[in-house]
Amino acid sequence: MVNALKMKKDSVNSGDNMVSIGEIRGVRSHEQPLSPVKHVAEAKEEKKEDSQEAPKLAA
């Protein structure tokens, strides 16, 4: 894990900024949502899907 972060830092320094910064942001936002609202919305979506599957199982 440390090596991956090191590599990303190196690629930022080498001038490959756009992609690397995007990748780092992507990793961060995946591990820890930057906008709680979006995270809550996604959680609600998952609950919706679960509740739609439940009747099928019961039927």
mmCIF file as Biopython writes it, N, C-alpha, C and O atoms, coordinates in Angstrom:
data_model
#
loop_
_atom_site.group_PDB
_atom_site.id
_atom_site.type_symbol
_atom_site.label_atom_id
_atom_site.label_alt_id
_atom_site.label_comp_id
_atom_site.label_asym_id
_atom_site.label_entity_id
_atom_site.label_seq_id
_atom_site.pdbx_PDB_ins_code
_atom_site.Cartn_x
_atom_site.Cartn_y
_atom_site.Cartn_z
_atom_site.occupancy
_atom_site.B_iso_or_equiv
_atom_site.auth_seq_id
_atom_site.auth_asym_id
_atom_site.pdbx_PDB_model_num
ATOM 1   N N  . MET A ? 1  ? 0.842   -1.199  0.000   1.0 0.0 1  A 1 
ATOM 2   C CA . MET A ? 1  ? 0.000   0.000   0.000   1.0 0.0 1  A 1 
ATOM 3   C C  . MET A ? 1  ? 0.881   1.255   0.000   1.0 0.0 1  A 1 
ATOM 4   O O  . MET A ? 1  ? 0.629   2.206   -0.740  1.0 0.0 1  A 1 
ATOM 5   N N  . VAL A ? 2  ? 1.910   1.238   0.837   1.0 0.0 2  A 1 
ATOM 6   C CA . VAL A ? 2  ? 2.803   2.396   0.904   1.0 0.0 2  A 1 
ATOM 7   C C  . VAL A ? 2  ? 3.462   2.628   -0.447  1.0 0.0 2  A 1 
ATOM 8   O O  . VAL A ? 2  ? 3.587   3.767   -0.897  1.0 0.0 2  A 1 
ATOM 9   N N  . ASN A ? 3  ? 3.888   1.536   -1.098  1.0 0.0 3  A 1 
ATOM 10  C CA . ASN A ? 3  ? 4.541   1.670   -2.401  1.0 0.0 3  A 1 
ATOM 11  C C  . ASN A ? 3  ? 3.617   2.307   -3.422  1.0 0.0 3  A 1 
ATOM 12  O O  . ASN A ? 3  ? 4.047   3.143   -4.217  1.0 0.0 3  A 1 
ATOM 13  N N  . ALA A ? 4  ? 2.341   1.915   -3.407  1.0 0.0 4  A 1 
ATOM 14  C CA . ALA A ? 4  ? 1.388   2.470   -4.369  1.0 0.0 4  A 1 
ATOM 15  C C  . ALA A ? 4  ? 1.264   3.976   -4.168  1.0 0.0 4  A 1 
ATOM 16  O O  . ALA A ? 4  ? 1.227   4.733   -5.138  1.0 0.0 4  A 1 
ATOM 17  N N  . LEU A ? 5  ? 1.200   4.408   -2.917  1.0 0.0 5  A 1 
ATOM 18  C CA . LEU A ? 5  ? 1.085   5.836   -2.644  1.0 0.0 5  A 1 
ATOM 19  C C  . LEU A ? 5  ? 2.351   6.551   -3.093  1.0 0.0 5  A 1 
ATOM 20  O O  . LEU A ? 5  ? 2.290   7.654   -3.637  1.0 0.0 5  A 1 
ATOM 21  N N  . LYS A ? 6  ? 3.500   5.920   -2.865  1.0 0.0 6  A 1 
ATOM 22  C CA . LYS A ? 6  ? 4.772   6.507   -3.269  1.0 0.0 6  A 1 
ATOM 23  C C  . LYS A ? 6  ? 4.799   6.690   -4.785  1.0 0.0 6  A 1 
ATOM 24  O O  . LYS A ? 6  ? 5.195   7.742   -5.287  1.0 0.0 6  A 1 
ATOM 25  N N  . MET A ? 7  ? 4.370   5.649   -5.510  1.0 0.0 7  A 1 
ATOM 26  C CA . MET A ? 7  ? 4.359   5.721   -6.965  1.0 0.0 7  A 1 
ATOM 27  C C  . MET A ? 7  ? 3.466   6.862   -7.439  1.0 0.0 7  A 1 
ATOM 28  O O  . MET A ? 7  ? 3.814   7.583   -8.374  1.0 0.0 7  A 1 
ATOM 29  N N  . LYS A ? 8  ? 2.317   7.022   -6.794  1.0 0.0 8  A 1 
ATOM 30  C CA . LYS A ? 8  ? 1.399   8.086   -7.202  1.0 0.0 8  A 1 
ATOM 31  C C  . LYS A ? 8  ? 2.042   9.451   -6.972  1.0 0.0 8  A 1 
ATOM 32  O O  . LYS A ? 8  ? 1.919   10.348  -7.806  1.0 0.0 8  A 1 
ATOM 33  N N  . LYS A ? 9  ? 2.721   9.605   -5.850  1.0 0.0 9  A 1 
ATOM 34  C CA . LYS A ? 9  ? 3.404   10.869  -5.585  1.0 0.0 9  A 1 
ATOM 35  C C  . LYS A ? 9  ? 4.444   11.126  -6.666  1.0 0.0 9  A 1 
ATOM 36  O O  . LYS A ? 9  ? 4.548   12.237  -7.186  1.0 0.0 9  A 1 
ATOM 37  N N  . ASP A ? 10 ? 5.217   10.091  -7.004  1.0 0.0 10 A 1 
ATOM 38  C CA . ASP A ? 10 ? 6.250   10.240  -8.025  1.0 0.0 10 A 1 
ATOM 39  C C  . ASP A ? 10 ? 5.642   10.684  -9.344  1.0 0.0 10 A 1 
ATOM 40  O O  . ASP A ? 10 ? 6.186   11.561  -10.015 1.0 0.0 10 A 1 
ATOM 41  N N  . SER A ? 11 ? 4.518   10.088  -9.722  1.0 0.0 11 A 1 
ATOM 42  C CA . SER A ? 11 ? 3.930   10.419  -11.015 1.0 0.0 11 A 1 
ATOM 43  C C  . SER A ? 11 ? 3.376   11.845  -10.997 1.0 0.0 11 A 1 
ATOM 44  O O  . SER A ? 11 ? 3.342   12.502  -12.037 1.0 0.0 11 A 1 
ATOM 45  N N  . VAL A ? 12 ? 2.945   12.330  -9.837  1.0 0.0 12 A 1 
ATOM 46  C CA . VAL A ? 12 ? 2.496   13.726  -9.754  1.0 0.0 12 A 1 
ATOM 47  C C  . VAL A ? 12 ? 3.695   14.634  -9.987  1.0 0.0 12 A 1 
ATOM 48  O O  . VAL A ? 12 ? 3.599   15.628  -10.706 1.0 0.0 12 A 1 
ATOM 49  N N  . ASN A ? 13 ? 4.827   14.288  -9.375  1.0 0.0 13 A 1 
ATOM 50  C CA . ASN A ? 13 ? 6.022   15.109  -9.513  1.0 0.0 13 A 1 
ATOM 51  C C  . ASN A ? 13 ? 6.563   15.083  -10.934 1.0 0.0 13 A 1 
ATOM 52  O O  . ASN A ? 13 ? 7.189   16.048  -11.374 1.0 0.0 13 A 1 
ATOM 53  N N  . SER A ? 14 ? 6.330   13.989  -11.658 1.0 0.0 14 A 1 
ATOM 54  C CA . SER A ? 14 ? 6.887   13.863  -13.005 1.0 0.0 14 A 1 
ATOM 55  C C  . SER A ? 14 ? 6.084   14.668  -14.021 1.0 0.0 14 A 1 
ATOM 56  O O  . SER A ? 14 ? 6.427   14.672  -15.204 1.0 0.0 14 A 1 
ATOM 57  N N  . GLY A ? 15 ? 5.029   15.347  -13.590 1.0 0.0 15 A 1 
ATOM 58  C CA . GLY A ? 15 ? 4.289   16.218  -14.498 1.0 0.0 15 A 1 
ATOM 59  C C  . GLY A ? 15 ? 3.072   15.533  -15.095 1.0 0.0 15 A 1 
ATOM 60  O O  . GLY A ? 15 ? 2.433   16.081  -15.994 1.0 0.0 15 A 1 
ATOM 61  N N  . ASP A ? 16 ? 2.744   14.343  -14.609 1.0 0.0 16 A 1 
ATOM 62  C CA . ASP A ? 16 ? 1.581   13.620  -15.126 1.0 0.0 16 A 1 
ATOM 63  C C  . ASP A ? 16 ? 0.372   14.000  -14.266 1.0 0.0 16 A 1 
ATOM 64  O O  . ASP A ? 16 ? -0.432  13.146  -13.893 1.0 0.0 16 A 1 
ATOM 65  N N  . ASN A ? 17 ? 0.260   15.283  -13.963 1.0 0.0 17 A 1 
ATOM 66  C CA . ASN A ? 17 ? -0.641  15.745  -12.914 1.0 0.0 17 A 1 
ATOM 67  C C  . ASN A ? 17 ? -2.085  15.324  -13.083 1.0 0.0 17 A 1 
ATOM 68  O O  . ASN A ? 17 ? -2.661  14.737  -12.167 1.0 0.0 17 A 1 
ATOM 69  N N  . MET A ? 18 ? -2.684  15.604  -14.220 1.0 0.0 18 A 1 
ATOM 70  C CA . MET A ? 18 ? -4.126  15.422  -14.366 1.0 0.0 18 A 1 
ATOM 71  C C  . MET A ? 18 ? -4.568  14.026  -13.944 1.0 0.0 18 A 1 
ATOM 72  O O  . MET A ? 18 ? -5.456  13.878  -13.105 1.0 0.0 18 A 1 
ATOM 73  N N  . VAL A ? 19 ? -3.948  13.005  -14.528 1.0 0.0 19 A 1 
ATOM 74  C CA . VAL A ? 19 ? -4.372  11.633  -14.266 1.0 0.0 19 A 1 
ATOM 75  C C  . VAL A ? 19 ? -4.080  11.256  -12.823 1.0 0.0 19 A 1 
ATOM 76  O O  . VAL A ? 19 ? -4.934  10.688  -12.142 1.0 0.0 19 A 1 
ATOM 77  N N  . SER A ? 20 ? -2.880  11.568  -12.355 1.0 0.0 20 A 1 
ATOM 78  C CA . SER A ? 20 ? -2.472  11.119  -11.027 1.0 0.0 20 A 1 
ATOM 79  C C  . SER A ? 20 ? -3.346  11.736  -9.948  1.0 0.0 20 A 1 
ATOM 80  O O  . SER A ? 20 ? -3.803  11.044  -9.039  1.0 0.0 20 A 1 
ATOM 81  N N  . ILE A ? 21 ? -3.577  13.034  -10.050 1.0 0.0 21 A 1 
ATOM 82  C CA . ILE A ? 21 ? -4.395  13.697  -9.035  1.0 0.0 21 A 1 
ATOM 83  C C  . ILE A ? 21 ? -5.801  13.119  -9.074  1.0 0.0 21 A 1 
ATOM 84  O O  . ILE A ? 21 ? -6.420  12.920  -8.029  1.0 0.0 21 A 1 
ATOM 85  N N  . GLY A ? 22 ? -6.304  12.851  -10.259 1.0 0.0 22 A 1 
ATOM 86  C CA . GLY A ? 22 ? -7.622  12.236  -10.388 1.0 0.0 22 A 1 
ATOM 87  C C  . GLY A ? 22 ? -7.649  10.873  -9.728  1.0 0.0 22 A 1 
ATOM 88  O O  . GLY A ? 22 ? -8.612  10.530  -9.042  1.0 0.0 22 A 1 
ATOM 89  N N  . GLU A ? 23 ? -6.594  10.091  -9.931  1.0 0.0 23 A 1 
ATOM 90  C CA . GLU A ? 23 ? -6.524  8.758   -9.331  1.0 0.0 23 A 1 
ATOM 91  C C  . GLU A ? 23 ? -6.513  8.868   -7.810  1.0 0.0 23 A 1 
ATOM 92  O O  . GLU A ? 23 ? -7.227  8.144   -7.117  1.0 0.0 23 A 1 
ATOM 93  N N  . ILE A ? 24 ? -5.691  9.783   -7.303  1.0 0.0 24 A 1 
ATOM 94  C CA . ILE A ? 24 ? -5.580  9.927   -5.850  1.0 0.0 24 A 1 
ATOM 95  C C  . ILE A ? 24 ? -6.934  10.350  -5.284  1.0 0.0 24 A 1 
ATOM 96  O O  . ILE A ? 24 ? -7.378  9.828   -4.262  1.0 0.0 24 A 1 
ATOM 97  N N  . ARG A ? 25 ? -7.588  11.300  -5.957  1.0 0.0 25 A 1 
ATOM 98  C CA . ARG A ? 25 ? -8.911  11.734  -5.508  1.0 0.0 25 A 1 
ATOM 99  C C  . ARG A ? 25 ? -9.872  10.560  -5.524  1.0 0.0 25 A 1 
ATOM 100 O O  . ARG A ? 25 ? -10.654 10.373  -4.593  1.0 0.0 25 A 1 
ATOM 101 N N  . GLY A ? 26 ? -9.810  9.775   -6.583  1.0 0.0 26 A 1 
ATOM 102 C CA . GLY A ? 26 ? -10.703 8.628   -6.705  1.0 0.0 26 A 1 
ATOM 103 C C  . GLY A ? 26 ? -10.505 7.663   -5.554  1.0 0.0 26 A 1 
ATOM 104 O O  . GLY A ? 26 ? -11.473 7.161   -4.982  1.0 0.0 26 A 1 
ATOM 105 N N  . VAL A ? 27 ? -9.247  7.400   -5.212  1.0 0.0 27 A 1 
ATOM 106 C CA . VAL A ? 27 ? -8.958  6.481   -4.110  1.0 0.0 27 A 1 
ATOM 107 C C  . VAL A ? 27 ? -9.514  7.054   -2.820  1.0 0.0 27 A 1 
ATOM 108 O O  . VAL A ? 27 ? -10.165 6.350   -2.048  1.0 0.0 27 A 1 
ATOM 109 N N  . ARG A ? 28 ? -9.254  8.335   -2.587  1.0 0.0 28 A 1 
ATOM 110 C CA . ARG A ? 28 ? -9.702  8.959   -1.339  1.0 0.0 28 A 1 
ATOM 111 C C  . ARG A ? 28 ? -11.219 8.933   -1.235  1.0 0.0 28 A 1 
ATOM 112 O O  . ARG A ? 28 ? -11.771 8.551   -0.204  1.0 0.0 28 A 1 
ATOM 113 N N  . SER A ? 29 ? -11.879 9.335   -2.291  1.0 0.0 29 A 1 
ATOM 114 C CA . SER A ? 29 ? -13.340 9.443   -2.213  1.0 0.0 29 A 1 
ATOM 115 C C  . SER A ? 29 ? -13.968 8.066   -2.083  1.0 0.0 29 A 1 
ATOM 116 O O  . SER A ? 29 ? -15.073 7.923   -1.559  1.0 0.0 29 A 1 
ATOM 117 N N  . HIS A ? 30 ? -13.245 7.040   -2.570  1.0 0.0 30 A 1 
ATOM 118 C CA . HIS A ? 30 ? -13.781 5.684   -2.440  1.0 0.0 30 A 1 
ATOM 119 C C  . HIS A ? 30 ? -13.682 5.220   -0.987  1.0 0.0 30 A 1 
ATOM 120 O O  . HIS A ? 30 ? -14.609 4.603   -0.462  1.0 0.0 30 A 1 
ATOM 121 N N  . GLU A ? 31 ? -12.554 5.520   -0.344  1.0 0.0 31 A 1 
ATOM 122 C CA . GLU A ? 31 ? -12.345 5.051   1.028   1.0 0.0 31 A 1 
ATOM 123 C C  . GLU A ? 31 ? -13.186 5.853   2.012   1.0 0.0 31 A 1 
ATOM 124 O O  . GLU A ? 31 ? -13.696 5.314   2.994   1.0 0.0 31 A 1 
ATOM 125 N N  . GLN A ? 32 ? -13.325 7.150   1.737   1.0 0.0 32 A 1 
ATOM 126 C CA . GLN A ? 32 ? -13.980 8.041   2.698   1.0 0.0 32 A 1 
ATOM 127 C C  . GLN A ? 32 ? -14.735 9.098   1.909   1.0 0.0 32 A 1 
ATOM 128 O O  . GLN A ? 32 ? -14.119 10.019  1.371   1.0 0.0 32 A 1 
ATOM 129 N N  . PRO A ? 33 ? -16.036 8.987   1.830   1.0 0.0 33 A 1 
ATOM 130 C CA . PRO A ? 33 ? -16.807 9.880   0.966   1.0 0.0 33 A 1 
ATOM 131 C C  . PRO A ? 33 ? -16.579 11.348  1.307   1.0 0.0 33 A 1 
ATOM 132 O O  . PRO A ? 33 ? -16.650 11.738  2.472   1.0 0.0 33 A 1 
ATOM 133 N N  . LEU A ? 34 ? -16.304 12.162  0.285   1.0 0.0 34 A 1 
ATOM 134 C CA . LEU A ? 34 ? -16.068 13.582  0.511   1.0 0.0 34 A 1 
ATOM 135 C C  . LEU A ? 34 ? -17.386 14.288  0.802   1.0 0.0 34 A 1 
ATOM 136 O O  . LEU A ? 34 ? -17.433 15.199  1.629   1.0 0.0 34 A 1 
ATOM 137 N N  . SER A ? 35 ? -18.460 13.873  0.128   1.0 0.0 35 A 1 
ATOM 138 C CA . SER A ? 35 ? -19.756 14.500  0.384   1.0 0.0 35 A 1 
ATOM 139 C C  . SER A ? 35 ? -20.676 13.496  1.071   1.0 0.0 35 A 1 
ATOM 140 O O  . SER A ? 35 ? -21.122 12.535  0.445   1.0 0.0 35 A 1 
ATOM 141 N N  . PRO A ? 36 ? -20.961 13.712  2.349   1.0 0.0 36 A 1 
ATOM 142 C CA . PRO A ? 36 ? -21.824 12.792  3.097   1.0 0.0 36 A 1 
ATOM 143 C C  . PRO A ? 36 ? -23.192 12.643  2.433   1.0 0.0 36 A 1 
ATOM 144 O O  . PRO A ? 36 ? -23.787 11.567  2.476   1.0 0.0 36 A 1 
ATOM 145 N N  . VAL A ? 37 ? -23.687 13.707  1.825   1.0 0.0 37 A 1 
ATOM 146 C CA . VAL A ? 37 ? -25.014 13.672  1.206   1.0 0.0 37 A 1 
ATOM 147 C C  . VAL A ? 37 ? -25.046 12.602  0.126   1.0 0.0 37 A 1 
ATOM 148 O O  . VAL A ? 37 ? -25.981 11.804  0.062   1.0 0.0 37 A 1 
ATOM 149 N N  . LYS A ? 38 ? -24.023 12.588  -0.720  1.0 0.0 38 A 1 
ATOM 150 C CA . LYS A ? 38 ? -23.974 11.610  -1.802  1.0 0.0 38 A 1 
ATOM 151 C C  . LYS A ? 38 ? -23.930 10.206  -1.210  1.0 0.0 38 A 1 
ATOM 152 O O  . LYS A ? 38 ? -24.590 9.292   -1.705  1.0 0.0 38 A 1 
ATOM 153 N N  . HIS A ? 39 ? -23.152 10.043  -0.152  1.0 0.0 39 A 1 
ATOM 154 C CA . HIS A ? 39 ? -23.005 8.733   0.483   1.0 0.0 39 A 1 
ATOM 155 C C  . HIS A ? 39 ? -24.362 8.263   1.017   1.0 0.0 39 A 1 
ATOM 156 O O  . HIS A ? 39 ? -24.729 7.099   0.858   1.0 0.0 39 A 1 
ATOM 157 N N  . VAL A ? 40 ? -25.089 9.164   1.640   1.0 0.0 40 A 1 
ATOM 158 C CA . VAL A ? 40 ? -26.412 8.824   2.181   1.0 0.0 40 A 1 
ATOM 159 C C  . VAL A ? 40 ? -27.350 8.435   1.045   1.0 0.0 40 A 1 
ATOM 160 O O  . VAL A ? 40 ? -28.112 7.475   1.160   1.0 0.0 40 A 1 
ATOM 161 N N  . ALA A ? 41 ? -27.287 9.184   -0.048  1.0 0.0 41 A 1 
ATOM 162 C CA . ALA A ? 41 ? -28.146 8.886   -1.202  1.0 0.0 41 A 1 
ATOM 163 C C  . ALA A ? 41 ? -27.849 7.487   -1.719  1.0 0.0 41 A 1 
ATOM 164 O O  . ALA A ? 41 ? -28.768 6.734   -2.042  1.0 0.0 41 A 1 
ATOM 165 N N  . GLU A ? 42 ? -26.573 7.137   -1.799  1.0 0.0 42 A 1 
ATOM 166 C CA . GLU A ? 42 ? -26.203 5.804   -2.278  1.0 0.0 42 A 1 
ATOM 167 C C  . GLU A ? 42 ? -26.720 4.735   -1.323  1.0 0.0 42 A 1 
ATOM 168 O O  . GLU A ? 42 ? -27.196 3.687   -1.758  1.0 0.0 42 A 1 
ATOM 169 N N  . ALA A ? 43 ? -26.627 4.997   -0.034  1.0 0.0 43 A 1 
ATOM 170 C CA . ALA A ? 43 ? -27.108 4.028   0.953   1.0 0.0 43 A 1 
ATOM 171 C C  . ALA A ? 43 ? -28.614 3.826   0.785   1.0 0.0 43 A 1 
ATOM 172 O O  . ALA A ? 43 ? -29.105 2.701   0.876   1.0 0.0 43 A 1 
ATOM 173 N N  . LYS A ? 44 ? -29.344 4.915   0.541   1.0 0.0 44 A 1 
ATOM 174 C CA . LYS A ? 44 ? -30.793 4.806   0.338   1.0 0.0 44 A 1 
ATOM 175 C C  . LYS A ? 44 ? -31.086 3.974   -0.903  1.0 0.0 44 A 1 
ATOM 176 O O  . LYS A ? 44 ? -31.999 3.148   -0.900  1.0 0.0 44 A 1 
ATOM 177 N N  . GLU A ? 45 ? -30.314 4.192   -1.961  1.0 0.0 45 A 1 
ATOM 178 C CA . GLU A ? 45 ? -30.502 3.413   -3.194  1.0 0.0 45 A 1 
ATOM 179 C C  . GLU A ? 45 ? -30.348 1.930   -2.897  1.0 0.0 45 A 1 
ATOM 180 O O  . GLU A ? 45 ? -31.149 1.113   -3.351  1.0 0.0 45 A 1 
ATOM 181 N N  . GLU A ? 46 ? -29.316 1.584   -2.131  1.0 0.0 46 A 1 
ATOM 182 C CA . GLU A ? 46 ? -29.080 0.179   -1.804  1.0 0.0 46 A 1 
ATOM 183 C C  . GLU A ? 46 ? -30.258 -0.392  -1.024  1.0 0.0 46 A 1 
ATOM 184 O O  . GLU A ? 46 ? -30.685 -1.518  -1.280  1.0 0.0 46 A 1 
ATOM 185 N N  . LYS A ? 47 ? -30.782 0.373   -0.081  1.0 0.0 47 A 1 
ATOM 186 C CA . LYS A ? 47 ? -31.929 -0.096  0.704   1.0 0.0 47 A 1 
ATOM 187 C C  . LYS A ? 47 ? -33.129 -0.321  -0.207  1.0 0.0 47 A 1 
ATOM 188 O O  . LYS A ? 47 ? -33.862 -1.298  -0.055  1.0 0.0 47 A 1 
ATOM 189 N N  . LYS A ? 48 ? -33.322 0.591   -1.153  1.0 0.0 48 A 1 
ATOM 190 C CA . LYS A ? 48 ? -34.435 0.464   -2.101  1.0 0.0 48 A 1 
ATOM 191 C C  . LYS A ? 48 ? -34.314 -0.857  -2.850  1.0 0.0 48 A 1 
ATOM 192 O O  . LYS A ? 48 ? -35.283 -1.607  -2.970  1.0 0.0 48 A 1 
ATOM 193 N N  . GLU A ? 49 ? -33.111 -1.133  -3.354  1.0 0.0 49 A 1 
ATOM 194 C CA . GLU A ? 49 ? -32.900 -2.370  -4.108  1.0 0.0 49 A 1 
ATOM 195 C C  . GLU A ? 49 ? -33.188 -3.579  -3.226  1.0 0.0 49 A 1 
ATOM 196 O O  . GLU A ? 49 ? -33.806 -4.544  -3.675  1.0 0.0 49 A 1 
ATOM 197 N N  . ASP A ? 50 ? -32.745 -3.530  -1.985  1.0 0.0 50 A 1 
ATOM 198 C CA . ASP A ? 50 ? -32.981 -4.647  -1.065  1.0 0.0 50 A 1 
ATOM 199 C C  . ASP A ? 50 ? -34.479 -4.860  -0.868  1.0 0.0 50 A 1 
ATOM 200 O O  . ASP A ? 50 ? -34.956 -5.995  -0.892  1.0 0.0 50 A 1 
ATOM 201 N N  . SER A ? 51 ? -35.214 -3.781  -0.674  1.0 0.0 51 A 1 
ATOM 202 C CA . SER A ? 51 ? -36.647 -3.919  -0.402  1.0 0.0 51 A 1 
ATOM 203 C C  . SER A ? 51 ? -37.394 -4.398  -1.645  1.0 0.0 51 A 1 
ATOM 204 O O  . SER A ? 51 ? -38.472 -4.984  -1.534  1.0 0.0 51 A 1 
ATOM 205 N N  . GLN A ? 52 ? -36.829 -4.152  -2.824  1.0 0.0 52 A 1 
ATOM 206 C CA . GLN A ? 52 ? -37.465 -4.654  -4.047  1.0 0.0 52 A 1 
ATOM 207 C C  . GLN A ? 52 ? -37.207 -6.151  -4.200  1.0 0.0 52 A 1 
ATOM 208 O O  . GLN A ? 52 ? -38.036 -6.875  -4.751  1.0 0.0 52 A 1 
ATOM 209 N N  . GLU A ? 53 ? -36.062 -6.609  -3.715  1.0 0.0 53 A 1 
ATOM 210 C CA . GLU A ? 53 ? -35.739 -8.030  -3.831  1.0 0.0 53 A 1 
ATOM 211 C C  . GLU A ? 53 ? -36.504 -8.863  -2.804  1.0 0.0 53 A 1 
ATOM 212 O O  . GLU A ? 53 ? -36.817 -10.025 -3.061  1.0 0.0 53 A 1 
ATOM 213 N N  . ALA A ? 54 ? -36.803 -8.290  -1.664  1.0 0.0 54 A 1 
ATOM 214 C CA . ALA A ? 54 ? -37.452 -9.037  -0.585  1.0 0.0 54 A 1 
ATOM 215 C C  . ALA A ? 54 ? -38.785 -9.664  -1.008  1.0 0.0 54 A 1 
ATOM 216 O O  . ALA A ? 54 ? -38.996 -10.848 -0.744  1.0 0.0 54 A 1 
ATOM 217 N N  . PRO A ? 55 ? -39.685 -8.927  -1.647  1.0 0.0 55 A 1 
ATOM 218 C CA . PRO A ? 55 ? -40.971 -9.540  -2.038  1.0 0.0 55 A 1 
ATOM 219 C C  . PRO A ? 55 ? -40.782 -10.739 -2.968  1.0 0.0 55 A 1 
ATOM 220 O O  . PRO A ? 55 ? -41.528 -11.715 -2.882  1.0 0.0 55 A 1 
ATOM 221 N N  . LYS A ? 56 ? -39.787 -10.670 -3.854  1.0 0.0 56 A 1 
ATOM 222 C CA . LYS A ? 56 ? -39.531 -11.798 -4.756  1.0 0.0 56 A 1 
ATOM 223 C C  . LYS A ? 56 ? -39.209 -13.048 -3.950  1.0 0.0 56 A 1 
ATOM 224 O O  . LYS A ? 56 ? -39.699 -14.138 -4.246  1.0 0.0 56 A 1 
ATOM 225 N N  . LEU A ? 57 ? -38.380 -12.874 -2.928  1.0 0.0 57 A 1 
ATOM 226 C CA . LEU A ? 57 ? -37.988 -14.021 -2.111  1.0 0.0 57 A 1 
ATOM 227 C C  . LEU A ? 57 ? -39.194 -14.554 -1.341  1.0 0.0 57 A 1 
ATOM 228 O O  . LEU A ? 57 ? -39.347 -15.764 -1.176  1.0 0.0 57 A 1 
ATOM 229 N N  . ALA A ? 58 ? -40.047 -13.648 -0.873  1.0 0.0 58 A 1 
ATOM 230 C CA . ALA A ? 58 ? -41.208 -14.065 -0.078  1.0 0.0 58 A 1 
ATOM 231 C C  . ALA A ? 58 ? -42.257 -14.747 -0.953  1.0 0.0 58 A 1 
ATOM 232 O O  . ALA A ? 58 ? -42.954 -15.652 -0.495  1.0 0.0 58 A 1 
ATOM 233 N N  . ALA A ? 59 ? -42.369 -14.320 -2.193  1.0 0.0 59 A 1 
ATOM 234 C CA . ALA A ? 59 ? -43.426 -14.844 -3.078  1.0 0.0 59 A 1 
ATOM 235 C C  . ALA A ? 59 ? -43.224 -16.310 -3.428  1.0 0.0 59 A 1 
ATOM 236 O O  . ALA A ? 59 ? -44.029 -16.886 -4.160  1.0 0.0 59 A 1 
#
